[in-house]
C-alpha cells in the first residue's frame, strides 16, 4: 500500500483539507493513464514541502465518493480546500503541466492580503491597496493576481509605473495585463489629446478610469464613439475594449454598458 492511499475518505481528505490543501487522485488499477499519472503526482508531492498533501483514492474501493464528486472518467485529480473542491483536471498530464496547474490552483498564503487590497481599491483607496500589494509581491514575486491588482492601483496613482509591474505576466492573464497597458498609455496622455469632437468625452472617460469609476469610463467611451468614431486612431474603441477585457464581461459596469458600446462601434 502506498503512503498516499486513502483508507477513510472523510478523515484523510475532507477533514485534512481544512488544515492543508489535499490533492486527490481518483484512480483505478485497471486504468493505464492512471498508472502513468500516479508516479508523476507522487514525485511532485515529494517536493511539496508541506504546502499540500496527496491522497490517492481507488474508485473501485470508494465508488460512492467518486460518484458524489462527479468522477466520470479517470484519472481525475481534484484539489480539496476547506472540505470543498477548489479546482480539478482530468487525464494524465506531463509533470511540467501538473506543476504549473498546481501553482495556479493552490491558494496563496497571501490570498487574504490581496482580497483586502481589492476591497481598498473598490473603496477608492488606491494608495492603501498599492501598499498592501507591494508587501505581497516582496514576499511572493510570482503572485500574478497581486501583480495585476497592483497594476490597477497604479493606473490610478502613476500610470507610467504600470508597465514594469505587469510586464512579467504571461499565460491566461497576459491579455488583462495588455489591457492595463493600453489604459495606462491613454491615461498618461490625458493632457495631450488631439483636437476633435470626441476629445471632451474621451478625456472624461480617462479621468473616470483614474478615479476607478468604470461606469463613467464606459459612458465616456460610448459618447466619444458617437461623436467621432475614428478619432485618434480609434482611441475610444481601444480603451473601451480594454476595459471589457480587464474587468470581464460579467462585471456589472460592463454588463450595463455592453450593448451601448457595441452599438456605438457600428452605428
SENUPA-250010 format. One line per 5 residues: number of its first residue (from 1); for each residue x, y, z of N, C-alpha, C. Coordinates in Angstrom, 1 decimal. Layout:
BEGIN
NUM	X Y Z X Y Z X Y Z | ...
***
This chain:
BEGIN
1	0.8 -1.2 0.0 0.0 0.0 0.0 0.9 1.3 0.0 | 0.5 2.2 -0.8 1.2 3.5 -0.9 0.9 4.3 0.3 | 1.9 5.1 0.8 1.6 6.0 1.9 0.6 7.1 1.6 | 0.3 7.2 0.3 -0.7 8.2 -0.1 -2.1 7.6 -0.2 | -2.3 6.3 -0.1 -3.6 5.7 -0.3 -4.5 6.1 0.9
6	-5.8 6.4 0.5 -6.8 6.8 1.4 -7.5 5.5 2.0 | -7.7 5.5 3.3 -8.4 4.5 3.9 -9.8 5.0 4.5 | -9.8 6.3 4.8 -11.0 6.9 5.4 -11.2 8.2 4.6 | -12.1 8.3 3.7 -12.2 9.5 2.8 -12.5 10.7 3.7 | -13.4 10.6 4.6 -13.8 11.8 5.4 -12.6 12.3 6.2
11	-11.9 11.4 6.8 -10.8 11.8 7.6 -9.6 12.3 6.8 | -9.2 11.4 5.8 -8.0 11.6 5.0 -8.1 12.8 4.0 | -9.3 13.1 3.5 -9.5 14.1 2.5 -10.2 15.3 3.1 | -11.5 15.1 3.5 -12.3 16.2 3.9 -11.8 16.9 5.1 | -11.6 16.2 6.2 -11.1 16.8 7.4 -9.7 17.4 7.3
16	-8.8 16.6 6.6 -7.4 17.0 6.5 -7.3 18.3 5.6 | -8.3 18.5 4.6 -8.2 19.6 3.8 -8.6 20.9 4.5 | -9.0 20.8 5.7 -9.3 22.0 6.5 -8.1 22.6 7.1 | -7.0 21.9 7.1 -5.7 22.4 7.6 -4.6 22.5 6.5 | -4.8 21.7 5.5 -3.8 21.8 4.4 -4.5 21.4 3.1
21	-4.3 22.0 1.9 -4.9 21.6 0.7 -4.5 20.1 0.4 | -5.5 19.3 0.0 -5.3 17.9 -0.3 -5.6 17.7 -1.8 | -4.6 17.2 -2.5 -4.7 16.9 -3.9 -5.2 15.4 -4.0 | -6.4 15.2 -4.5 -6.9 13.8 -4.6 -6.8 13.2 -6.0 | -6.2 12.1 -6.1 -6.0 11.4 -7.3 -7.0 10.2 -7.4
26	-8.1 10.4 -8.1 -9.1 9.3 -8.3 -8.6 8.4 -9.4 | -8.3 7.2 -9.1 -7.7 6.3 -10.0 -8.2 4.8 -9.8 | -7.7 3.9 -10.6 -8.0 2.5 -10.5 -6.9 1.7 -11.1 | -6.7 0.5 -10.6 -5.6 -0.3 -11.1 -5.7 -0.7 -12.5 | -6.9 -0.8 -13.1 -7.0 -1.2 -14.5 -6.8 -0.1 -15.5
31	-6.7 1.2 -15.0 -6.6 2.4 -15.8 -5.1 2.7 -16.1 | -4.8 2.5 -17.4 -3.4 2.7 -17.9 -2.9 4.2 -17.7 | -3.8 5.2 -18.1 -3.3 6.6 -17.8 -3.1 6.9 -16.4 | -3.9 6.2 -15.5 -3.7 6.4 -14.0 -2.4 5.9 -13.6 | -1.9 4.8 -14.2 -0.6 4.3 -13.8 0.5 5.2 -14.3
36	0.2 6.0 -15.4 1.2 6.9 -15.8 1.3 8.2 -15.0 | 0.1 8.6 -14.6 0.0 9.9 -13.8 0.4 9.7 -12.3 | 0.1 8.5 -11.8 0.3 8.3 -10.4 1.8 8.6 -9.9 | 2.8 8.0 -10.6 4.2 8.3 -10.2 4.5 9.8 -10.3 | 3.9 10.5 -11.3 4.2 11.9 -11.5 3.7 12.7 -10.3
41	2.4 12.4 -9.9 1.9 13.1 -8.7 2.7 12.8 -7.5 | 3.1 11.6 -7.3 3.9 11.2 -6.1 5.3 11.9 -6.1 | 5.8 12.1 -7.3 7.1 12.8 -7.4 6.9 14.3 -7.1 | 5.9 14.9 -7.6 5.6 16.3 -7.3 5.3 16.4 -5.8 | 4.5 15.5 -5.3 4.2 15.6 -3.8 5.4 15.5 -3.0
46	6.5 14.8 -3.5 7.7 14.7 -2.7 8.4 16.0 -2.5 | 8.1 17.0 -3.4 8.8 18.3 -3.3 7.8 19.4 -2.8 | 6.6 19.0 -2.3 5.6 19.9 -1.9 6.0 20.7 -0.6 | 6.9 20.2 0.2 7.4 20.8 1.4 6.2 21.2 2.4 | 5.2 20.4 2.4 4.1 20.6 3.3 3.1 21.6 2.9
51	3.2 22.1 1.7 2.3 23.1 1.2 0.9 22.5 0.8 | 1.0 21.2 0.4 -0.2 20.4 0.1 0.1 19.0 0.3 | -1.0 18.2 0.4 -0.8 16.7 0.6 -1.5 16.0 -0.5 | -0.9 14.8 -0.8 -1.5 14.0 -1.9 -2.3 12.8 -1.2 | -3.5 12.6 -1.8 -4.3 11.4 -1.4 -4.8 10.7 -2.6
56	-4.5 9.4 -2.6 -4.9 8.5 -3.8 -6.2 7.8 -3.4 | -7.2 7.9 -4.2 -8.5 7.3 -3.9 -8.8 6.3 -5.1 | -8.8 5.0 -4.7 -9.1 3.9 -5.6 -10.6 3.9 -5.8 | -11.1 4.2 -7.1 -12.5 4.3 -7.3 -13.2 3.0 -7.2 | -12.5 1.9 -7.2 -13.1 0.6 -7.0 -13.4 0.4 -5.5
61	-12.6 1.0 -4.7 -12.9 0.9 -3.2 -13.8 2.0 -2.7 | -13.8 3.1 -3.4 -14.6 4.3 -3.0 -15.6 4.7 -4.1 | -16.4 3.8 -4.6 -17.3 4.2 -5.7 -18.3 5.3 -5.4 | -18.8 5.3 -4.1 -19.8 6.3 -3.7 -19.2 7.7 -3.7 | -18.0 7.8 -3.2 -17.3 9.1 -3.1 -17.0 9.6 -4.5
66	-16.5 8.6 -5.4 -16.2 9.0 -6.8 -17.5 9.5 -7.4 | -18.6 8.9 -7.2 -19.9 9.3 -7.8 -20.3 10.6 -7.2 | -20.2 10.8 -5.9 -20.6 12.0 -5.3 -19.9 13.2 -5.8 | -18.6 13.1 -6.2 -17.8 14.2 -6.7 -17.7 14.2 -8.2 | -18.7 13.5 -8.9 -18.8 13.7 -10.3 -17.7 13.1 -11.1
71	-17.0 12.1 -10.6 -15.9 11.4 -11.3 -16.5 10.6 -12.4 | -16.4 11.0 -13.7 -17.0 10.3 -14.8 -15.9 9.5 -15.6 | -14.7 10.0 -15.5 -13.6 9.3 -16.2 -12.3 9.5 -15.3 | -11.4 8.6 -15.4 -10.2 8.7 -14.6 -8.9 8.5 -15.6 | -7.8 9.1 -15.1 -7.6 9.8 -13.8 -8.3 11.1 -13.7
76	-8.8 11.4 -12.6 -9.5 12.6 -12.3 -8.8 13.2 -11.0 | -8.2 14.4 -11.1 -7.5 15.0 -10.0 -8.2 16.2 -9.5 | -8.5 16.2 -8.2 -9.3 17.3 -7.6 -8.5 17.9 -6.4 | -8.5 19.2 -6.3 -7.8 19.8 -5.2 -8.9 20.2 -4.2 | -8.8 19.7 -3.0 -9.8 20.0 -1.9 -9.2 21.0 -1.0
81	-9.9 22.1 -0.7 -9.5 23.1 0.2 -10.7 23.4 1.1 | -10.5 23.3 2.5 -11.6 23.6 3.4 -12.8 22.7 3.2 | -12.5 21.4 2.8 -13.6 20.5 2.6 -14.3 20.5 1.3 | -13.9 21.5 0.4 -14.6 21.6 -0.9 -13.6 21.5 -2.0 | -14.1 21.1 -3.2 -13.3 21.1 -4.4 -13.0 22.5 -4.9
86	-11.7 22.8 -5.0 -11.3 24.2 -5.4 -11.0 24.2 -6.9 | -10.5 23.1 -7.4 -10.1 23.0 -8.8 -9.8 21.5 -9.2 | -9.7 21.3 -10.5 -9.5 19.9 -10.9 -9.0 19.8 -12.3 | -8.5 18.6 -12.7 -8.2 18.3 -14.1 -8.4 16.8 -14.3 | -8.6 16.5 -15.6 -8.9 15.1 -16.0 -7.8 14.7 -17.0
91	-7.3 13.5 -16.8 -6.3 13.0 -17.8 -4.9 13.0 -17.2 | -4.0 12.3 -17.9 -2.6 12.2 -17.5 -1.8 13.3 -18.1 | -1.6 14.4 -17.3 -0.8 15.5 -17.7 0.7 15.2 -17.5 | 1.6 15.8 -18.3 3.0 15.7 -18.0 3.4 16.5 -16.7 | 4.5 16.1 -16.2 4.9 16.7 -14.9 4.9 18.2 -14.9
96	5.5 18.8 -16.0 5.6 20.3 -16.0 4.2 20.9 -16.0 | 3.2 20.3 -16.7 1.9 20.9 -16.7 1.2 20.7 -15.3 | 1.5 19.6 -14.7 0.9 19.4 -13.3 1.5 20.5 -12.4 | 2.7 20.7 -12.5 3.3 21.7 -11.6 2.8 23.1 -11.9 | 2.6 23.5 -13.1 2.0 24.8 -13.5 0.6 24.9 -13.0
101	-0.2 23.8 -13.2 -1.6 23.8 -12.7 -1.7 24.0 -11.2 | -0.8 23.3 -10.5 -0.8 23.4 -9.1 -0.5 24.9 -8.6 | 0.5 25.5 -9.3 0.8 26.9 -8.9 -0.4 27.8 -9.1 | -1.2 27.5 -10.1 -2.4 28.4 -10.3 -3.5 28.0 -9.3 | -3.6 26.7 -9.0 -4.8 26.2 -8.3 -4.6 26.4 -6.8
106	-3.4 26.2 -6.3 -3.2 26.2 -4.8 -3.4 27.6 -4.3 | -4.1 27.7 -3.1 -4.3 29.0 -2.5 -3.0 29.6 -2.0 | -2.8 30.9 -2.2 -1.6 31.5 -1.8 -1.7 31.9 -0.3 | -0.6 31.9 0.4 -0.7 32.3 1.8 -1.0 33.8 1.9 | -0.9 34.5 0.8 -1.2 36.0 0.8 -2.5 36.3 0.2
111	-3.4 35.3 0.0 -4.7 35.5 -0.6 -5.5 36.5 0.1 | -5.5 36.4 1.4 -6.3 37.3 2.3 -5.8 38.8 2.1 | -4.5 39.0 1.9 -4.0 40.3 1.7 -4.4 40.9 0.4 | -4.5 40.1 -0.6 -4.9 40.5 -2.0 -6.4 40.9 -1.9 | -7.2 40.1 -1.2 -8.6 40.4 -1.1 -8.8 41.7 -0.4
116	-8.0 42.0 0.7 -8.1 43.3 1.4 -7.7 44.4 0.5 | -6.7 44.2 -0.4 -6.2 45.3 -1.3 -7.3 45.6 -2.3 | -8.0 44.5 -2.8 -9.0 44.8 -3.8 -10.2 45.5 -3.1 | -10.5 45.2 -1.9 -11.5 45.9 -1.2 -11.2 47.4 -1.1 | -9.9 47.7 -0.8 -9.5 49.1 -0.7 -9.6 49.8 -2.1
121	-9.3 49.0 -3.1 -9.4 49.6 -4.5 -10.9 49.9 -4.7 | -11.8 49.0 -4.4 -13.2 49.3 -4.6 -13.7 50.5 -3.8 | -13.1 50.7 -2.7 -13.5 51.9 -1.8 -12.8 53.2 -2.3 | -11.9 53.1 -3.3 -11.2 54.3 -3.8 -9.9 54.5 -3.2 | -9.4 53.6 -2.3 -8.1 53.8 -1.6 -7.0 53.1 -2.4
126	-6.7 53.7 -3.6 -5.6 53.1 -4.4 -4.3 53.0 -3.7 | -4.0 54.1 -3.0 -2.7 54.1 -2.3 -2.6 53.0 -1.2 | -3.6 52.8 -0.5 -3.6 51.8 0.6 -3.5 50.4 -0.1 | -4.2 50.2 -1.2 -4.2 48.9 -1.9 -2.8 48.7 -2.4 | -2.1 49.7 -3.0 -0.8 49.5 -3.5 0.2 49.2 -2.5
131	0.1 49.8 -1.3 1.0 49.5 -0.2 0.9 48.0 0.2 | -0.3 47.5 0.3 -0.5 46.1 0.7 0.0 45.2 -0.4 | -0.2 45.5 -1.7 0.2 44.7 -2.8 1.7 44.6 -3.0 | 2.3 45.8 -2.7 3.8 45.8 -2.8 4.4 44.8 -1.7 | 3.8 44.8 -0.5 4.3 43.9 0.5 4.1 42.4 0.1
136	2.9 42.2 -0.6 2.6 40.8 -1.0 3.7 40.4 -2.1 | 4.0 41.3 -3.0 4.9 40.9 -4.1 6.4 40.8 -3.6 | 6.7 41.5 -2.5 8.0 41.4 -1.9 8.2 40.0 -1.3 | 7.1 39.5 -0.8 7.2 38.1 -0.2 6.9 37.0 -1.3 | 6.2 37.4 -2.3 5.8 36.4 -3.3 5.8 37.1 -4.7
141	7.0 37.3 -5.3 7.1 38.0 -6.5 6.4 37.3 -7.7 | 6.1 36.1 -7.6 5.4 35.4 -8.7 3.9 35.4 -8.6 | 3.4 36.1 -7.6 1.9 36.2 -7.4 1.3 37.0 -8.5 | 0.8 36.4 -9.6 0.2 37.1 -10.7 -1.0 37.9 -10.4 | -1.8 37.4 -9.5 -3.1 38.1 -9.1 -2.7 39.4 -8.4
146	-1.8 39.3 -7.5 -1.3 40.6 -6.8 -0.7 41.5 -7.8 | 0.1 41.0 -8.7 0.8 41.9 -9.7 -0.3 42.6 -10.6 | -1.3 41.9 -11.0 -2.3 42.6 -11.8 -3.1 43.6 -11.0 | -3.4 43.3 -9.8 -4.1 44.2 -8.9 -3.3 45.5 -8.6 | -1.9 45.3 -8.4 -1.1 46.4 -8.3 -1.1 47.3 -9.5
151	-1.1 46.7 -10.7 -1.2 47.4 -11.9 -2.4 48.3 -12.0 | -3.6 47.7 -11.5 -4.8 48.5 -11.4 -4.7 49.7 -10.5 | -4.0 49.5 -9.3 -3.9 50.5 -8.4 -3.0 51.6 -9.0 | -1.9 51.2 -9.6 -1.0 52.2 -10.2 -1.6 53.0 -11.4 | -2.6 52.3 -12.0 -3.3 53.0 -13.1 -3.9 54.3 -12.6
156	-4.3 54.3 -11.3 -4.9 55.5 -10.7 -3.9 56.4 -10.1 | -2.8 55.8 -9.7 -1.8 56.6 -8.9 -0.7 57.1 -9.8 | -0.1 56.3 -10.7 1.0 56.6 -11.5 1.0 55.7 -12.8 | 0.3 56.1 -13.8 0.2 55.3 -15.0 1.5 54.8 -15.6 | 2.5 55.7 -15.5 3.8 55.3 -16.1 4.5 54.2 -15.4
161	4.0 53.9 -14.1 4.6 52.8 -13.4 3.9 51.4 -13.6 | 2.9 51.4 -14.4 2.2 50.2 -14.7 3.0 49.2 -15.4 | 3.6 49.6 -16.5 4.3 48.7 -17.4 5.3 47.7 -16.7 | 6.3 48.3 -15.9 7.2 47.3 -15.3 6.6 46.4 -14.3 | 5.4 46.7 -13.8 4.8 45.8 -12.8 4.1 44.7 -13.5
166	3.4 45.0 -14.7 2.6 43.9 -15.3 3.3 43.2 -16.4 | 4.5 43.7 -16.9 5.2 43.1 -18.0 5.5 41.7 -17.8 | 5.9 41.2 -16.6 6.2 39.8 -16.4 5.0 38.8 -16.5 | 3.8 39.3 -16.6 2.6 38.5 -16.6 2.4 37.8 -17.9 | 2.2 36.5 -17.9 2.1 35.6 -19.1 0.8 34.7 -18.9
171	0.7 33.8 -19.9 -0.4 32.8 -19.9 -1.7 33.5 -20.0 | -2.7 33.0 -19.2 -4.1 33.4 -19.4 -4.3 34.8 -18.9 | -3.4 35.3 -18.1 -3.6 36.7 -17.5 -2.9 37.7 -18.4 | -2.2 37.3 -19.4 -1.4 38.3 -20.2 -2.3 39.2 -20.9 | -3.5 38.8 -21.4 -4.4 39.7 -22.1 -4.9 40.8 -21.2
176	-5.1 40.5 -19.9 -5.6 41.5 -19.0 -4.4 42.5 -18.7 | -3.2 42.0 -18.7 -2.1 42.9 -18.5 -1.9 43.8 -19.7 | -2.1 43.3 -20.9 -2.1 44.1 -22.1 -3.1 45.2 -22.0 | -4.3 44.8 -21.6 -5.4 45.8 -21.4 -5.0 46.9 -20.5 | -4.4 46.6 -19.4 -3.9 47.6 -18.4 -2.9 48.5 -19.1
181	-2.0 48.0 -19.9 -1.0 48.8 -20.5 -1.7 49.8 -21.5 | -2.7 49.4 -22.2 -3.4 50.3 -23.1 -4.1 51.4 -22.3 | -4.7 51.0 -21.2 -5.4 52.1 -20.4 -4.3 53.0 -19.8 | -3.2 52.5 -19.3 -2.2 53.3 -18.8 -1.6 54.3 -19.8 | -1.4 53.8 -21.0 -0.9 54.6 -22.1 -1.8 55.9 -22.3
186	-3.1 55.6 -22.4 -4.0 56.7 -22.7 -4.2 57.6 -21.5 | -4.3 57.1 -20.3 -4.4 57.9 -19.1 -3.2 58.8 -19.0 | -2.1 58.3 -19.3 -0.9 59.2 -19.2 -0.9 60.3 -20.2 | -1.6 60.1 -21.3 -1.7 61.1 -22.4 -2.9 62.1 -22.2 | -3.6 62.0 -21.1 -4.9 62.7 -21.0 -4.8 64.2 -21.2
191	-3.6 64.8 -20.9 -3.4 66.2 -21.1 -2.9 66.6 -22.5 | -2.7 65.6 -23.3 -2.2 65.9 -24.7 -3.0 65.2 -25.8 | -4.3 65.3 -25.7 -5.1 64.6 -26.7 -5.3 65.5 -27.9 | -5.5 64.9 -29.1 -5.7 65.8 -30.3 -7.1 66.4 -30.2 | -7.2 67.5 -31.0 -8.5 68.2 -31.1 -9.5 67.3 -31.8
196	-10.8 67.6 -31.6 -11.8 66.9 -32.2 -13.1 66.8 -31.4 | -14.2 66.4 -32.0 -15.4 66.3 -31.2 -15.4 65.3 -30.1 | -14.6 64.3 -30.3 -14.5 63.2 -29.3 -13.6 63.5 -28.1 | -12.9 64.6 -28.2 -11.8 64.9 -27.2 -12.5 65.0 -25.8 | -13.5 65.8 -25.7 -14.0 66.1 -24.3 -14.6 64.8 -23.7
201	-15.5 64.1 -24.4 -16.0 62.8 -23.7 -14.9 61.8 -23.4 | -13.9 61.7 -24.3 -12.8 60.8 -24.1 -12.0 61.2 -22.9 | -11.7 62.5 -22.8 -11.0 63.0 -21.6 -11.7 62.7 -20.3 | -13.1 62.8 -20.4 -13.9 62.4 -19.2 -13.8 60.9 -18.9 | -13.7 60.1 -19.9 -13.5 58.7 -19.7 -12.2 58.4 -19.1
206	-11.1 59.0 -19.5 -9.8 58.8 -18.9 -9.8 59.3 -17.4 | -10.4 60.4 -17.1 -10.5 60.8 -15.7 -11.2 59.8 -14.9 | -12.3 59.2 -15.5 -13.1 58.3 -14.7 -12.3 57.0 -14.5 | -11.5 56.6 -15.4 -10.6 55.4 -15.2 -9.7 55.7 -14.1 | -9.1 56.9 -14.0 -8.2 57.2 -12.9 -8.9 57.3 -11.6
211	-10.2 57.6 -11.6 -11.0 57.6 -10.4 -11.6 56.3 -10.0 | -11.4 55.3 -10.9 -11.9 54.0 -10.6 -13.4 53.9 -10.9 | -14.0 54.8 -11.6 -15.4 54.8 -11.9 -15.6 54.2 -13.3 | -15.8 52.9 -13.4 -15.9 52.2 -14.7 -17.1 52.5 -15.4 | -18.2 52.8 -14.7 -19.5 53.2 -15.4 -19.2 54.5 -16.2
216	-18.7 55.5 -15.5 -18.4 56.7 -16.2 -17.4 56.6 -17.3 | -16.4 55.7 -17.1 -15.4 55.5 -18.2 -16.0 54.9 -19.4 | -16.9 53.9 -19.3 -17.6 53.4 -20.5 -18.5 54.3 -21.1 | -19.2 55.1 -20.3 -20.1 56.1 -20.8 -19.4 57.1 -21.7 | -18.2 57.5 -21.2 -17.3 58.5 -21.9 -16.9 57.9 -23.2
221	-16.5 56.6 -23.2 -16.1 55.9 -24.5 -17.2 55.9 -25.5 | -18.4 55.5 -25.0 -19.6 55.5 -25.9 -19.8 56.9 -26.5 | -19.8 57.9 -25.6 -20.0 59.3 -26.1 -19.0 59.7 -27.1 | -17.7 59.3 -26.9 -16.7 59.7 -27.8 -16.9 58.9 -29.2 | -17.3 57.7 -29.1 -17.5 56.9 -30.4 -18.6 57.6 -31.2
226	-19.7 58.0 -30.5 -20.8 58.5 -31.1 -20.5 59.9 -31.7 | -19.6 60.6 -31.0 -19.2 62.0 -31.5 -18.3 61.9 -32.7 | -17.4 60.9 -32.7 -16.3 60.9 -33.8 -15.6 59.5 -33.7 | -16.2 58.6 -34.3 -15.8 57.2 -34.1 -14.3 56.9 -34.4 | -13.8 57.5 -35.5 -12.4 57.2 -35.8 -11.3 58.1 -35.2
231	-11.8 59.0 -34.3 -10.9 60.0 -33.7 -9.7 59.3 -33.0 | -8.5 59.9 -33.2 -7.3 59.5 -32.6 -7.0 58.0 -32.9 | -7.3 57.6 -34.1 -7.0 56.2 -34.5 -7.9 55.2 -33.8 | -9.0 55.6 -33.4 -10.0 54.7 -32.7 -9.7 54.5 -31.2 | -9.2 55.6 -30.6 -8.8 55.5 -29.2 -9.9 55.1 -28.3
236	-11.1 55.6 -28.5 -12.3 55.2 -27.7 -12.6 53.8 -27.8 | -12.5 53.3 -29.0 -12.8 51.8 -29.2 -11.7 51.0 -28.5 | -10.5 51.4 -28.6 -9.4 50.7 -28.0 -9.5 50.7 -26.4 | -9.8 51.8 -25.9 -9.9 51.9 -24.4 -11.1 51.2 -23.9 | -12.3 51.3 -24.6 -13.5 50.6 -24.2 -13.3 49.1 -24.2
241	-12.7 48.6 -25.3 -12.4 47.1 -25.3 -11.5 46.7 -24.3 | -10.5 47.5 -23.9 -9.5 47.2 -22.9 -10.2 47.1 -21.5 | -11.2 48.0 -21.3 -11.9 47.9 -20.0 -12.7 46.6 -19.9 | -13.4 46.2 -21.0 -14.1 45.0 -21.0 -13.2 43.8 -20.8 | -12.0 43.8 -21.4 -11.0 42.7 -21.3 -10.5 42.7 -19.8
246	-10.2 43.8 -19.3 -9.6 43.9 -17.9 -10.6 43.4 -16.9 | -11.8 43.9 -17.0 -12.8 43.6 -15.9 -13.6 42.3 -16.2 | -13.7 41.9 -17.4 -14.6 40.8 -17.8 -16.0 41.2 -18.0 | -16.6 40.5 -19.0 -18.0 41.0 -19.4 -19.0 40.7 -18.3 | -18.6 39.9 -17.3 -19.6 39.7 -16.2 -19.6 40.8 -15.2
251	-18.6 41.7 -15.3 -18.5 42.8 -14.3 -19.8 43.7 -14.5 | -20.4 44.2 -13.4 -21.6 44.9 -13.5 -21.6 46.1 -14.5 | -20.5 46.9 -14.4 -20.4 48.0 -15.3 -20.3 47.6 -16.8 | -19.6 46.5 -17.0 -19.5 46.0 -18.4 -20.9 45.5 -18.9 | -21.6 44.8 -18.0 -22.9 44.3 -18.3 -23.9 45.5 -18.7
256	-23.7 46.6 -17.9 -24.7 47.7 -18.1 -24.4 48.4 -19.4 | -23.1 48.4 -19.8 -22.8 49.3 -21.0 -22.4 48.5 -22.2 | -22.5 47.2 -22.2 -22.0 46.4 -23.3 -22.8 46.7 -24.6 | -24.2 46.7 -24.5 -25.0 47.0 -25.6 -24.8 48.3 -26.2 | -24.7 49.4 -25.4 -24.5 50.7 -25.9 -23.1 50.8 -26.6
261	-22.1 50.2 -26.0 -20.7 50.2 -26.5 -20.7 49.6 -27.9 | -21.2 48.3 -28.0 -21.1 47.6 -29.3 -22.0 48.3 -30.3 | -23.1 48.9 -29.9 -23.9 49.7 -30.9 -23.1 50.9 -31.4 | -22.4 51.6 -30.5 -21.7 52.8 -30.9 -20.5 52.5 -31.8 | -20.0 51.2 -31.8 -18.9 50.8 -32.7 -19.3 50.8 -34.1
266	-20.6 50.5 -34.4 -21.0 50.3 -35.7 -22.2 51.2 -36.2 | -22.8 51.9 -35.3 -24.0 52.7 -35.7 -23.7 54.1 -35.7
***
